Amino acid sequence: MTIITGIGYCAGSLTSLGFIPQVVKGFQTKHMKDVALWQPILLTIGMVMWLIYGILLREMPMIAANTLAVILNAIVIWQKLAYK
C-alpha cells in the first residue's frame, strides 16, 4: 500500500465514520425530528455518484468509504421516515 492509498483510506474512514453518531443517536432516542430529510438524501445521491466514480477508476479507498457512507446515510433516511 502506498502512502497515497493510506491517506485515502484514512480520509474515507474519518468522513464515513462521522455518520455513526447520528445513526446511534437515532436508534437510542427513536427521534429524528431535528434531522432534515433532504440532507441525507442529497448526501446519499452524491456518495452514490462518488461510489460509481471510484468503481470506474478502481480506487478501493473511494469505493470502501462511499459504500459505508451510503449504507449509514440510508439508515439515517430510514430512521427519519420510520420515527415520525
mmCIF file of the N, C-alpha and C atoms, coordinates in Angstrom:
data_MODEL
# 
_entry.id   MODEL 
# 
loop_
_atom_site.group_PDB 
_atom_site.id 
_atom_site.type_symbol 
_atom_site.label_atom_id 
_atom_site.label_alt_id 
_atom_site.label_comp_id 
_atom_site.label_asym_id 
_atom_site.label_entity_id 
_atom_site.label_seq_id 
_atom_site.pdbx_PDB_ins_code 
_atom_site.Cartn_x 
_atom_site.Cartn_y 
_atom_site.Cartn_z 
_atom_site.occupancy 
_atom_site.B_iso_or_equiv 
_atom_site.pdbx_formal_charge 
_atom_site.auth_seq_id 
_atom_site.auth_comp_id 
_atom_site.auth_asym_id 
_atom_site.auth_atom_id 
_atom_site.pdbx_PDB_model_num 
ATOM 1   N N  . MET A 1 1  ? 0.852   -1.176 0.000   1.00 0.00 ? 1  MET A N  1 
ATOM 2   C CA . MET A 1 1  ? 0.000   0.000  0.000   1.00 0.00 ? 1  MET A CA 1 
ATOM 3   C C  . MET A 1 1  ? 0.898   1.239  0.000   1.00 0.00 ? 1  MET A C  1 
ATOM 4   N N  . THR A 1 2  ? 0.583   2.151  -0.888  1.00 0.00 ? 2  THR A N  1 
ATOM 5   C CA . THR A 1 2  ? 1.344   3.399  -0.943  1.00 0.00 ? 2  THR A CA 1 
ATOM 6   C C  . THR A 1 2  ? 0.824   4.368  0.108   1.00 0.00 ? 2  THR A C  1 
ATOM 7   N N  . ILE A 1 3  ? 1.585   5.401  0.365   1.00 0.00 ? 3  ILE A N  1 
ATOM 8   C CA . ILE A 1 3  ? 1.155   6.414  1.327   1.00 0.00 ? 3  ILE A CA 1 
ATOM 9   C C  . ILE A 1 3  ? -0.086  7.140  0.822   1.00 0.00 ? 3  ILE A C  1 
ATOM 10  N N  . ILE A 1 4  ? -0.193  7.300  -0.481  1.00 0.00 ? 4  ILE A N  1 
ATOM 11  C CA . ILE A 1 4  ? -1.371  7.966  -1.056  1.00 0.00 ? 4  ILE A CA 1 
ATOM 12  C C  . ILE A 1 4  ? -2.621  7.113  -0.807  1.00 0.00 ? 4  ILE A C  1 
ATOM 13  N N  . THR A 1 5  ? -2.512  5.808  -0.993  1.00 0.00 ? 5  THR A N  1 
ATOM 14  C CA . THR A 1 5  ? -3.633  4.921  -0.730  1.00 0.00 ? 5  THR A CA 1 
ATOM 15  C C  . THR A 1 5  ? -3.985  4.941  0.755   1.00 0.00 ? 5  THR A C  1 
ATOM 16  N N  . GLY A 1 6  ? -2.984  4.949  1.616   1.00 0.00 ? 6  GLY A N  1 
ATOM 17  C CA . GLY A 1 6  ? -3.216  5.024  3.059   1.00 0.00 ? 6  GLY A CA 1 
ATOM 18  C C  . GLY A 1 6  ? -3.945  6.293  3.453   1.00 0.00 ? 6  GLY A C  1 
ATOM 19  N N  . ILE A 1 7  ? -3.547  7.409  2.854   1.00 0.00 ? 7  ILE A N  1 
ATOM 20  C CA . ILE A 1 7  ? -4.239  8.679  3.117   1.00 0.00 ? 7  ILE A CA 1 
ATOM 21  C C  . ILE A 1 7  ? -5.691  8.581  2.657   1.00 0.00 ? 7  ILE A C  1 
ATOM 22  N N  . GLY A 1 8  ? -5.910  7.949  1.511   1.00 0.00 ? 8  GLY A N  1 
ATOM 23  C CA . GLY A 1 8  ? -7.267  7.774  1.010   1.00 0.00 ? 8  GLY A CA 1 
ATOM 24  C C  . GLY A 1 8  ? -8.130  6.957  1.952   1.00 0.00 ? 8  GLY A C  1 
ATOM 25  N N  . TYR A 1 9  ? -7.593  5.855  2.451   1.00 0.00 ? 9  TYR A N  1 
ATOM 26  C CA . TYR A 1 9  ? -8.338  5.029  3.402   1.00 0.00 ? 9  TYR A CA 1 
ATOM 27  C C  . TYR A 1 9  ? -8.604  5.794  4.700   1.00 0.00 ? 9  TYR A C  1 
ATOM 28  N N  . CYS A 1 10 ? -7.627  6.522  5.177   1.00 0.00 ? 10 CYS A N  1 
ATOM 29  C CA . CYS A 1 10 ? -7.785  7.284  6.423   1.00 0.00 ? 10 CYS A CA 1 
ATOM 30  C C  . CYS A 1 10 ? -8.851  8.372  6.250   1.00 0.00 ? 10 CYS A C  1 
ATOM 31  N N  . ALA A 1 11 ? -8.761  9.135  5.175   1.00 0.00 ? 11 ALA A N  1 
ATOM 32  C CA . ALA A 1 11 ? -9.736  10.193 4.915   1.00 0.00 ? 11 ALA A CA 1 
ATOM 33  C C  . ALA A 1 11 ? -11.136 9.614  4.747   1.00 0.00 ? 11 ALA A C  1 
ATOM 34  N N  . GLY A 1 12 ? -11.240 8.550  3.989   1.00 0.00 ? 12 GLY A N  1 
ATOM 35  C CA . GLY A 1 12 ? -12.540 7.921  3.785   1.00 0.00 ? 12 GLY A CA 1 
ATOM 36  C C  . GLY A 1 12 ? -13.130 7.374  5.067   1.00 0.00 ? 12 GLY A C  1 
ATOM 37  N N  . SER A 1 13 ? -12.291 6.783  5.894   1.00 0.00 ? 13 SER A N  1 
ATOM 38  C CA . SER A 1 13 ? -12.762 6.253  7.175   1.00 0.00 ? 13 SER A CA 1 
ATOM 39  C C  . SER A 1 13 ? -13.296 7.362  8.067   1.00 0.00 ? 13 SER A C  1 
ATOM 40  N N  . LEU A 1 14 ? -12.541 8.434  8.177   1.00 0.00 ? 14 LEU A N  1 
ATOM 41  C CA . LEU A 1 14 ? -12.963 9.532  9.046   1.00 0.00 ? 14 LEU A CA 1 
ATOM 42  C C  . LEU A 1 14 ? -14.267 10.166 8.578   1.00 0.00 ? 14 LEU A C  1 
ATOM 43  N N  . THR A 1 15 ? -14.387 10.419 7.277   1.00 0.00 ? 15 THR A N  1 
ATOM 44  C CA . THR A 1 15 ? -15.609 11.062 6.794   1.00 0.00 ? 15 THR A CA 1 
ATOM 45  C C  . THR A 1 15 ? -16.802 10.113 6.856   1.00 0.00 ? 15 THR A C  1 
ATOM 46  N N  . SER A 1 16 ? -16.591 8.844  6.616   1.00 0.00 ? 16 SER A N  1 
ATOM 47  C CA . SER A 1 16 ? -17.700 7.882  6.681   1.00 0.00 ? 16 SER A CA 1 
ATOM 48  C C  . SER A 1 16 ? -18.122 7.606  8.113   1.00 0.00 ? 16 SER A C  1 
ATOM 49  N N  . LEU A 1 17 ? -17.162 7.454  9.006   1.00 0.00 ? 17 LEU A N  1 
ATOM 50  C CA . LEU A 1 17 ? -17.478 7.164  10.399  1.00 0.00 ? 17 LEU A CA 1 
ATOM 51  C C  . LEU A 1 17 ? -18.143 8.343  11.092  1.00 0.00 ? 17 LEU A C  1 
ATOM 52  N N  . GLY A 1 18 ? -18.038 9.514  10.510  1.00 0.00 ? 18 GLY A N  1 
ATOM 53  C CA . GLY A 1 18 ? -18.688 10.699 11.068  1.00 0.00 ? 18 GLY A CA 1 
ATOM 54  C C  . GLY A 1 18 ? -20.202 10.588 11.116  1.00 0.00 ? 18 GLY A C  1 
ATOM 55  N N  . PHE A 1 19 ? -20.774 9.670  10.345  1.00 0.00 ? 19 PHE A N  1 
ATOM 56  C CA . PHE A 1 19 ? -22.224 9.490  10.341  1.00 0.00 ? 19 PHE A CA 1 
ATOM 57  C C  . PHE A 1 19 ? -22.702 8.571  11.457  1.00 0.00 ? 19 PHE A C  1 
ATOM 58  N N  . ILE A 1 20 ? -21.806 7.818  12.051  1.00 0.00 ? 20 ILE A N  1 
ATOM 59  C CA . ILE A 1 20 ? -22.194 6.844  13.069  1.00 0.00 ? 20 ILE A CA 1 
ATOM 60  C C  . ILE A 1 20 ? -22.874 7.477  14.282  1.00 0.00 ? 20 ILE A C  1 
ATOM 61  N N  . PRO A 1 21 ? -22.391 8.610  14.823  1.00 0.00 ? 21 PRO A N  1 
ATOM 62  C CA . PRO A 1 21 ? -23.087 9.190  15.978  1.00 0.00 ? 21 PRO A CA 1 
ATOM 63  C C  . PRO A 1 21 ? -24.563 9.496  15.710  1.00 0.00 ? 21 PRO A C  1 
ATOM 64  N N  . GLN A 1 22 ? -24.881 9.960  14.498  1.00 0.00 ? 22 GLN A N  1 
ATOM 65  C CA . GLN A 1 22 ? -26.283 10.253 14.172  1.00 0.00 ? 22 GLN A CA 1 
ATOM 66  C C  . GLN A 1 22 ? -27.110 8.979  14.123  1.00 0.00 ? 22 GLN A C  1 
ATOM 67  N N  . VAL A 1 23 ? -26.550 7.927  13.543  1.00 0.00 ? 23 VAL A N  1 
ATOM 68  C CA . VAL A 1 23 ? -27.246 6.645  13.463  1.00 0.00 ? 23 VAL A CA 1 
ATOM 69  C C  . VAL A 1 23 ? -27.488 6.090  14.868  1.00 0.00 ? 23 VAL A C  1 
ATOM 70  N N  . VAL A 1 24 ? -26.463 6.112  15.703  1.00 0.00 ? 24 VAL A N  1 
ATOM 71  C CA . VAL A 1 24 ? -26.594 5.600  17.076  1.00 0.00 ? 24 VAL A CA 1 
ATOM 72  C C  . VAL A 1 24 ? -27.624 6.414  17.852  1.00 0.00 ? 24 VAL A C  1 
ATOM 73  N N  . LYS A 1 25 ? -27.547 7.735  17.737  1.00 0.00 ? 25 LYS A N  1 
ATOM 74  C CA . LYS A 1 25 ? -28.498 8.589  18.452  1.00 0.00 ? 25 LYS A CA 1 
ATOM 75  C C  . LYS A 1 25 ? -29.926 8.315  17.998  1.00 0.00 ? 25 LYS A C  1 
ATOM 76  N N  . GLY A 1 26 ? -30.098 8.106  16.707  1.00 0.00 ? 26 GLY A N  1 
ATOM 77  C CA . GLY A 1 26 ? -31.429 7.799  16.191  1.00 0.00 ? 26 GLY A CA 1 
ATOM 78  C C  . GLY A 1 26 ? -31.987 6.518  16.775  1.00 0.00 ? 26 GLY A C  1 
ATOM 79  N N  . PHE A 1 27 ? -31.157 5.483  16.837  1.00 0.00 ? 27 PHE A N  1 
ATOM 80  C CA . PHE A 1 27 ? -31.611 4.215  17.418  1.00 0.00 ? 27 PHE A CA 1 
ATOM 81  C C  . PHE A 1 27 ? -31.891 4.345  18.912  1.00 0.00 ? 27 PHE A C  1 
ATOM 82  N N  . GLN A 1 28 ? -31.095 5.136  19.604  1.00 0.00 ? 28 GLN A N  1 
ATOM 83  C CA . GLN A 1 28 ? -31.277 5.289  21.047  1.00 0.00 ? 28 GLN A CA 1 
ATOM 84  C C  . GLN A 1 28 ? -32.522 6.091  21.389  1.00 0.00 ? 28 GLN A C  1 
ATOM 85  N N  . THR A 1 29 ? -32.736 7.192  20.686  1.00 0.00 ? 29 THR A N  1 
ATOM 86  C CA . THR A 1 29 ? -33.828 8.105  21.039  1.00 0.00 ? 29 THR A CA 1 
ATOM 87  C C  . THR A 1 29 ? -35.118 7.843  20.268  1.00 0.00 ? 29 THR A C  1 
ATOM 88  N N  . LYS A 1 30 ? -35.017 7.134  19.140  1.00 0.00 ? 30 LYS A N  1 
ATOM 89  C CA . LYS A 1 30 ? -36.168 6.939  18.245  1.00 0.00 ? 30 LYS A CA 1 
ATOM 90  C C  . LYS A 1 30 ? -36.779 8.288  17.870  1.00 0.00 ? 30 LYS A C  1 
ATOM 91  N N  . HIS A 1 31 ? -35.893 9.280  17.722  1.00 0.00 ? 31 HIS A N  1 
ATOM 92  C CA . HIS A 1 31 ? -36.327 10.653 17.464  1.00 0.00 ? 31 HIS A CA 1 
ATOM 93  C C  . HIS A 1 31 ? -35.410 11.262 16.415  1.00 0.00 ? 31 HIS A C  1 
ATOM 94  N N  . MET A 1 32 ? -35.972 11.659 15.283  1.00 0.00 ? 32 MET A N  1 
ATOM 95  C CA . MET A 1 32 ? -35.172 12.260 14.204  1.00 0.00 ? 32 MET A CA 1 
ATOM 96  C C  . MET A 1 32 ? -35.782 13.580 13.753  1.00 0.00 ? 32 MET A C  1 
ATOM 97  N N  . LYS A 1 33 ? -36.563 14.195 14.634  1.00 0.00 ? 33 LYS A N  1 
ATOM 98  C CA . LYS A 1 33 ? -37.271 15.430 14.289  1.00 0.00 ? 33 LYS A CA 1 
ATOM 99  C C  . LYS A 1 33 ? -36.314 16.545 13.863  1.00 0.00 ? 33 LYS A C  1 
ATOM 100 N N  . ASP A 1 34 ? -35.132 16.601 14.446  1.00 0.00 ? 34 ASP A N  1 
ATOM 101 C CA . ASP A 1 34 ? -34.185 17.672 14.154  1.00 0.00 ? 34 ASP A CA 1 
ATOM 102 C C  . ASP A 1 34 ? -33.372 17.435 12.886  1.00 0.00 ? 34 ASP A C  1 
ATOM 103 N N  . VAL A 1 35 ? -33.540 16.290 12.253  1.00 0.00 ? 35 VAL A N  1 
ATOM 104 C CA . VAL A 1 35 ? -32.804 15.982 11.027  1.00 0.00 ? 35 VAL A CA 1 
ATOM 105 C C  . VAL A 1 35 ? -33.694 16.299 9.834   1.00 0.00 ? 35 VAL A C  1 
ATOM 106 N N  . ALA A 1 36 ? -33.195 17.149 8.943   1.00 0.00 ? 36 ALA A N  1 
ATOM 107 C CA . ALA A 1 36 ? -33.936 17.462 7.715   1.00 0.00 ? 36 ALA A CA 1 
ATOM 108 C C  . ALA A 1 36 ? -33.774 16.294 6.744   1.00 0.00 ? 36 ALA A C  1 
ATOM 109 N N  . LEU A 1 37 ? -34.868 15.819 6.177   1.00 0.00 ? 37 LEU A N  1 
ATOM 110 C CA . LEU A 1 37 ? -34.834 14.654 5.295   1.00 0.00 ? 37 LEU A CA 1 
ATOM 111 C C  . LEU A 1 37 ? -33.994 14.899 4.047   1.00 0.00 ? 37 LEU A C  1 
ATOM 112 N N  . TRP A 1 38 ? -34.027 16.117 3.524   1.00 0.00 ? 38 TRP A N  1 
ATOM 113 C CA . TRP A 1 38 ? -33.312 16.400 2.271   1.00 0.00 ? 38 TRP A CA 1 
ATOM 114 C C  . TRP A 1 38 ? -31.806 16.280 2.427   1.00 0.00 ? 38 TRP A C  1 
ATOM 115 N N  . GLN A 1 39 ? -31.275 16.518 3.610   1.00 0.00 ? 39 GLN A N  1 
ATOM 116 C CA . GLN A 1 39 ? -29.820 16.491 3.812   1.00 0.00 ? 39 GLN A CA 1 
ATOM 117 C C  . GLN A 1 39 ? -29.235 15.100 3.585   1.00 0.00 ? 39 GLN A C  1 
ATOM 118 N N  . PRO A 1 40 ? -29.718 14.044 4.255   1.00 0.00 ? 40 PRO A N  1 
ATOM 119 C CA . PRO A 1 40 ? -29.143 12.729 3.988   1.00 0.00 ? 40 PRO A CA 1 
ATOM 120 C C  . PRO A 1 40 ? -29.473 12.215 2.580   1.00 0.00 ? 40 PRO A C  1 
ATOM 121 N N  . ILE A 1 41 ? -30.590 12.667 2.018   1.00 0.00 ? 41 ILE A N  1 
ATOM 122 C CA . ILE A 1 41 ? -30.914 12.256 0.647   1.00 0.00 ? 41 ILE A CA 1 
ATOM 123 C C  . ILE A 1 41 ? -29.901 12.836 -0.326  1.00 0.00 ? 41 ILE A C  1 
ATOM 124 N N  . LEU A 1 42 ? -29.619 14.139 -0.206  1.00 0.00 ? 42 LEU A N  1 
ATOM 125 C CA . LEU A 1 42 ? -28.622 14.766 -1.088  1.00 0.00 ? 42 LEU A CA 1 
ATOM 126 C C  . LEU A 1 42 ? -27.242 14.147 -0.895  1.00 0.00 ? 42 LEU A C  1 
ATOM 127 N N  . LEU A 1 43 ? -26.871 13.907 0.352   1.00 0.00 ? 43 LEU A N  1 
ATOM 128 C CA . LEU A 1 43 ? -25.577 13.278 0.624   1.00 0.00 ? 43 LEU A CA 1 
ATOM 129 C C  . LEU A 1 43 ? -25.503 11.882 0.013   1.00 0.00 ? 43 LEU A C  1 
ATOM 130 N N  . THR A 1 44 ? -26.572 11.121 0.125   1.00 0.00 ? 44 THR A N  1 
ATOM 131 C CA . THR A 1 44 ? -26.577 9.771  -0.433  1.00 0.00 ? 44 THR A CA 1 
ATOM 132 C C  . THR A 1 44 ? -26.449 9.795  -1.944  1.00 0.00 ? 44 THR A C  1 
ATOM 133 N N  . ILE A 1 45 ? -27.157 10.687 -2.593  1.00 0.00 ? 45 ILE A N  1 
ATOM 134 C CA . ILE A 1 45 ? -27.036 10.809 -4.056  1.00 0.00 ? 45 ILE A CA 1 
ATOM 135 C C  . ILE A 1 45 ? -25.598 11.145 -4.441  1.00 0.00 ? 45 ILE A C  1 
ATOM 136 N N  . GLY A 1 46 ? -25.005 12.106 -3.752  1.00 0.00 ? 46 GLY A N  1 
ATOM 137 C CA . GLY A 1 46 ? -23.621 12.475 -4.031  1.00 0.00 ? 46 GLY A CA 1 
ATOM 138 C C  . GLY A 1 46 ? -22.657 11.330 -3.777  1.00 0.00 ? 46 GLY A C  1 
ATOM 139 N N  . MET A 1 47 ? -22.875 10.603 -2.689  1.00 0.00 ? 47 MET A N  1 
ATOM 140 C CA . MET A 1 47 ? -21.987 9.483  -2.359  1.00 0.00 ? 47 MET A CA 1 
ATOM 141 C C  . MET A 1 47 ? -22.135 8.324  -3.335  1.00 0.00 ? 47 MET A C  1 
ATOM 142 N N  . VAL A 1 48 ? -23.348 8.096  -3.819  1.00 0.00 ? 48 VAL A N  1 
ATOM 143 C CA . VAL A 1 48 ? -23.534 7.068  -4.846  1.00 0.00 ? 48 VAL A CA 1 
ATOM 144 C C  . VAL A 1 48 ? -22.764 7.455  -6.098  1.00 0.00 ? 48 VAL A C  1 
ATOM 145 N N  . MET A 1 49 ? -22.785 8.736  -6.438  1.00 0.00 ? 49 MET A N  1 
ATOM 146 C CA . MET A 1 49 ? -22.029 9.199  -7.609  1.00 0.00 ? 49 MET A CA 1 
ATOM 147 C C  . MET A 1 49 ? -20.526 9.028  -7.393  1.00 0.00 ? 49 MET A C  1 
ATOM 148 N N  . TRP A 1 50 ? -20.033 9.351  -6.185  1.00 0.00 ? 50 TRP A N  1 
ATOM 149 C CA . TRP A 1 50 ? -18.623 9.134  -5.864  1.00 0.00 ? 50 TRP A CA 1 
ATOM 150 C C  . TRP A 1 50 ? -18.283 7.646  -5.896  1.00 0.00 ? 50 TRP A C  1 
ATOM 151 N N  . LEU A 1 51 ? -19.217 6.818  -5.432  1.00 0.00 ? 51 LEU A N  1 
ATOM 152 C CA . LEU A 1 51 ? -19.009 5.374  -5.459  1.00 0.00 ? 51 LEU A CA 1 
ATOM 153 C C  . LEU A 1 51 ? -18.871 4.870  -6.897  1.00 0.00 ? 51 LEU A C  1 
ATOM 154 N N  . ILE A 1 52 ? -19.753 5.314  -7.771  1.00 0.00 ? 52 ILE A N  1 
ATOM 155 C CA . ILE A 1 52 ? -19.662 4.932  -9.187  1.00 0.00 ? 52 ILE A CA 1 
ATOM 156 C C  . ILE A 1 52 ? -18.337 5.398  -9.777  1.00 0.00 ? 52 ILE A C  1 
ATOM 157 N N  . TYR A 1 53 ? -17.963 6.621  -9.471  1.00 0.00 ? 53 TYR A N  1 
ATOM 158 C CA . TYR A 1 53 ? -16.693 7.182  -9.942  1.00 0.00 ? 53 TYR A CA 1 
ATOM 159 C C  . TYR A 1 53 ? -15.522 6.318  -9.459  1.00 0.00 ? 53 TYR A C  1 
ATOM 160 N N  . GLY A 1 54 ? -15.544 5.952  -8.172  1.00 0.00 ? 54 GLY A N  1 
ATOM 161 C CA . GLY A 1 54 ? -14.492 5.114  -7.611  1.00 0.00 ? 54 GLY A CA 1 
ATOM 162 C C  . GLY A 1 54 ? -14.438 3.738  -8.256  1.00 0.00 ? 54 GLY A C  1 
ATOM 163 N N  . ILE A 1 55 ? -15.613 3.174  -8.542  1.00 0.00 ? 55 ILE A N  1 
ATOM 164 C CA . ILE A 1 55 ? -15.660 1.867  -9.204  1.00 0.00 ? 55 ILE A CA 1 
ATOM 165 C C  . ILE A 1 55 ? -15.062 1.969  -10.602 1.00 0.00 ? 55 ILE A C  1 
ATOM 166 N N  . LEU A 1 56 ? -15.436 3.018  -11.321 1.00 0.00 ? 56 LEU A N  1 
ATOM 167 C CA . LEU A 1 56 ? -14.901 3.194  -12.676 1.00 0.00 ? 56 LEU A CA 1 
ATOM 168 C C  . LEU A 1 56 ? -13.385 3.376  -12.681 1.00 0.00 ? 56 LEU A C  1 
ATOM 169 N N  . LEU A 1 57 ? -12.859 4.039  -11.643 1.00 0.00 ? 57 LEU A N  1 
ATOM 170 C CA . LEU A 1 57 ? -11.410 4.244  -11.530 1.00 0.00 ? 57 LEU A CA 1 
ATOM 171 C C  . LEU A 1 57 ? -10.708 3.081  -10.827 1.00 0.00 ? 57 LEU A C  1 
ATOM 172 N N  . ARG A 1 58 ? -11.510 2.170  -10.262 1.00 0.00 ? 58 ARG A N  1 
ATOM 173 C CA . ARG A 1 58 ? -10.984 1.043  -9.475  1.00 0.00 ? 58 ARG A CA 1 
ATOM 174 C C  . ARG A 1 58 ? -10.143 1.529  -8.293  1.00 0.00 ? 58 ARG A C  1 
ATOM 175 N N  . GLU A 1 59 ? -10.653 2.520  -7.605  1.00 0.00 ? 59 GLU A N  1 
ATOM 176 C CA . GLU A 1 59 ? -9.987  3.108  -6.435  1.00 0.00 ? 59 GLU A CA 1 
ATOM 177 C C  . GLU A 1 59 ? -10.638 2.574  -5.166  1.00 0.00 ? 59 GLU A C  1 
ATOM 178 N N  . MET A 1 60 ? -10.015 1.581  -4.554  1.00 0.00 ? 60 MET A N  1 
ATOM 179 C CA . MET A 1 60 ? -10.593 0.919  -3.386  1.00 0.00 ? 60 MET A CA 1 
ATOM 180 C C  . MET A 1 60 ? -10.871 1.856  -2.202  1.00 0.00 ? 60 MET A C  1 
ATOM 181 N N  . PRO A 1 61 ? -10.006 2.818  -1.884  1.00 0.00 ? 61 PRO A N  1 
ATOM 182 C CA . PRO A 1 61 ? -10.347 3.711  -0.771  1.00 0.00 ? 61 PRO A CA 1 
ATOM 183 C C  . PRO A 1 61 ? -11.665 4.453  -1.024  1.00 0.00 ? 61 PRO A C  1 
ATOM 184 N N  . MET A 1 62 ? -11.868 4.905  -2.233  1.00 0.00 ? 62 MET A N  1 
ATOM 185 C CA . MET A 1 62 ? -13.082 5.630  -2.585  1.00 0.00 ? 62 MET A CA 1 
ATOM 186 C C  . MET A 1 62 ? -14.296 4.691  -2.565  1.00 0.00 ? 62 MET A C  1 
ATOM 187 N N  . ILE A 1 63 ? -14.110 3.481  -3.052  1.00 0.00 ? 63 ILE A N  1 
ATOM 188 C CA . ILE A 1 63 ? -15.195 2.505  -3.066  1.00 0.00 ? 63 ILE A CA 1 
ATOM 189 C C  . ILE A 1 63 ? -15.589 2.139  -1.636  1.00 0.00 ? 63 ILE A C  1 
ATOM 190 N N  . ALA A 1 64 ? -14.624 1.838  -0.801  1.00 0.00 ? 64 ALA A N  1 
ATOM 191 C CA . ALA A 1 64 ? -14.905 1.427  0.580   1.00 0.00 ? 64 ALA A CA 1 
ATOM 192 C C  . ALA A 1 64 ? -15.577 2.543  1.369   1.00 0.00 ? 64 ALA A C  1 
ATOM 193 N N  . ALA A 1 65 ? -15.018 3.740  1.294   1.00 0.00 ? 65 ALA A N  1 
ATOM 194 C CA . ALA A 1 65 ? -15.554 4.859  2.070   1.00 0.00 ? 65 ALA A CA 1 
ATOM 195 C C  . ALA A 1 65 ? -16.975 5.199  1.645   1.00 0.00 ? 65 ALA A C  1 
ATOM 196 N N  . ASN A 1 66 ? -17.217 5.248  0.357   1.00 0.00 ? 66 ASN A N  1 
ATOM 197 C CA . ASN A 1 66 ? -18.544 5.642  -0.101  1.00 0.00 ? 66 ASN A CA 1 
ATOM 198 C C  . ASN A 1 66 ? -19.570 4.533  0.061   1.00 0.00 ? 66 ASN A C  1 
ATOM 199 N N  . THR A 1 67 ? -19.150 3.283  0.014   1.00 0.00 ? 67 THR A N  1 
ATOM 200 C CA . THR A 1 67 ? -20.079 2.193  0.301   1.00 0.00 ? 67 THR A CA 1 
ATOM 201 C C  . THR A 1 67 ? -20.570 2.299  1.741   1.00 0.00 ? 67 THR A C  1 
ATOM 202 N N  . LEU A 1 68 ? -19.642 2.487  2.680   1.00 0.00 ? 68 LEU A N  1 
ATOM 203 C CA . LEU A 1 68 ? -20.015 2.630  4.086   1.00 0.00 ? 68 LEU A CA 1 
ATOM 204 C C  . LEU A 1 68 ? -20.887 3.864  4.298   1.00 0.00 ? 68 LEU A C  1 
ATOM 205 N N  . ALA A 1 69 ? -20.518 4.976  3.693   1.00 0.00 ? 69 ALA A N  1 
ATOM 206 C CA . ALA A 1 69 ? -21.277 6.212  3.869   1.00 0.00 ? 69 ALA A CA 1 
ATOM 207 C C  . ALA A 1 69 ? -22.686 6.095  3.292   1.00 0.00 ? 69 ALA A C  1 
ATOM 208 N N  . VAL A 1 70 ? -22.842 5.428  2.162   1.00 0.00 ? 70 VAL A N  1 
ATOM 209 C CA . VAL A 1 70 ? -24.173 5.230  1.578   1.00 0.00 ? 70 VAL A CA 1 
ATOM 210 C C  . VAL A 1 70 ? -25.028 4.387  2.522   1.00 0.00 ? 70 VAL A C  1 
ATOM 211 N N  . ILE A 1 71 ? -24.460 3.335  3.069   1.00 0.00 ? 71 ILE A N  1 
ATOM 212 C CA . ILE A 1 71 ? -25.199 2.478  3.999   1.00 0.00 ? 71 ILE A CA 1 
ATOM 213 C C  . ILE A 1 71 ? -25.638 3.270  5.231   1.00 0.00 ? 71 ILE A C  1 
ATOM 214 N N  . LEU A 1 72 ? -24.708 4.020  5.813   1.00 0.00 ? 72 LEU A N  1 
ATOM 215 C CA . LEU A 1 72 ? -25.043 4.792  7.015   1.00 0.00 ? 72 LEU A CA 1 
ATOM 216 C C  . LEU A 1 72 ? -26.088 5.860  6.723   1.00 0.00 ? 72 LEU A C  1 
ATOM 217 N N  . ASN A 1 73 ? -25.987 6.534  5.594   1.00 0.00 ? 73 ASN A N  1 
ATOM 218 C CA . ASN A 1 73 ? -26.984 7.550  5.246   1.00 0.00 ? 73 ASN A CA 1 
ATOM 219 C C  . ASN A 1 73 ? -28.333 6.920  4.918   1.00 0.00 ? 73 ASN A C  1 
ATOM 220 N N  . ALA A 1 74 ? -28.328 5.738  4.333   1.00 0.00 ? 74 ALA A N  1 
ATOM 221 C CA . ALA A 1 74 ? -29.588 5.043  4.085   1.00 0.00 ? 74 ALA A CA 1 
ATOM 222 C C  . ALA A 1 74 ? -30.277 4.721  5.414   1.00 0.00 ? 74 ALA A C  1 
ATOM 223 N N  . ILE A 1 75 ? -29.482 4.366  6.423   1.00 0.00 ? 75 ILE A N  1 
ATOM 224 C CA . ILE A 1 75 ? -30.048 4.113  7.753   1.00 0.00 ? 75 ILE A CA 1 
ATOM 225 C C  . ILE A 1 75 ? -30.649 5.390  8.324   1.00 0.00 ? 75 ILE A C  1 
ATOM 226 N N  . VAL A 1 76 ? -29.955 6.512  8.174   1.00 0.00 ? 76 VAL A N  1 
ATOM 227 C CA . VAL A 1 76 ? -30.482 7.796  8.665   1.00 0.00 ? 76 VAL A CA 1 
ATOM 228 C C  . VAL A 1 76 ? -31.802 8.126  7.961   1.00 0.00 ? 76 VAL A C  1 
ATOM 229 N N  . ILE A 1 77 ? -31.863 7.918  6.653   1.00 0.00 ? 77 ILE A N  1 
ATOM 230 C CA . ILE A 1 77 ? -33.102 8.176  5.902   1.00 0.00 ? 77 ILE A CA 1 
ATOM 231 C C  . ILE A 1 77 ? -34.218 7.261  6.422   1.00 0.00 ? 77 ILE A C  1 
ATOM 232 N N  . TRP A 1 78 ? -33.907 5.985  6.601   1.00 0.00 ? 78 TRP A N  1 
ATOM 233 C CA . TRP A 1 78 ? -34.886 5.042  7.116   1.00 0.00 ? 78 TRP A CA 1 
ATOM 234 C C  . TRP A 1 78 ? -35.368 5.485  8.500   1.00 0.00 ? 78 TRP A C  1 
ATOM 235 N N  . GLN A 1 79 ? -34.434 5.896  9.384   1.00 0.00 ? 79 GLN A N  1 
ATOM 236 C CA . GLN A 1 79 ? -34.805 6.348  10.720  1.00 0.00 ? 79 GLN A CA 1 
ATOM 237 C C  . GLN A 1 79 ? -35.731 7.563  10.647  1.00 0.00 ? 79 GLN A C  1 
ATOM 238 N N  . LYS A 1 80 ? -35.366 8.495  9.783   1.00 0.00 ? 80 LYS A N  1 
ATOM 239 C CA . LYS A 1 80 ? -36.179 9.719  9.643   1.00 0.00 ? 80 LYS A CA 1 
ATOM 240 C C  . LYS A 1 80 ? -37.610 9.360  9.241   1.00 0.00 ? 80 LYS A C  1 
ATOM 241 N N  . LEU A 1 81 ? -37.764 8.428  8.321   1.00 0.00 ? 81 LEU A N  1 
ATOM 242 C CA . LEU A 1 81 ? -39.098 8.040  7.862   1.00 0.00 ? 81 LEU A CA 1 
ATOM 243 C C  . LEU A 1 81 ? -39.817 7.155  8.880   1.00 0.00 ? 81 LEU A C  1 
ATOM 244 N N  . ALA A 1 82 ? -39.096 6.285  9.556   1.00 0.00 ? 82 ALA A N  1 
ATOM 245 C CA . ALA A 1 82 ? -39.711 5.345  10.497  1.00 0.00 ? 82 ALA A CA 1 
ATOM 246 C C  . ALA A 1 82 ? -40.078 5.979  11.823  1.00 0.00 ? 82 ALA A C  1 
ATOM 247 N N  . TYR A 1 83 ? -39.334 6.981  12.266  1.00 0.00 ? 83 TYR A N  1 
ATOM 248 C CA . TYR A 1 83 ? -39.550 7.563  13.592  1.00 0.00 ? 83 TYR A CA 1 
ATOM 249 C C  . TYR A 1 83 ? -40.350 8.856  13.534  1.00 0.00 ? 83 TYR A C  1 
ATOM 250 N N  . LYS A 1 84 ? -41.263 8.958  12.597  1.00 0.00 ? 84 LYS A N  1 
ATOM 251 C CA . LYS A 1 84 ? -42.106 10.173 12.511  1.00 0.00 ? 84 LYS A CA 1 
ATOM 252 C C  . LYS A 1 84 ? -43.033 10.249 13.685  1.00 0.00 ? 84 LYS A C  1 
# 
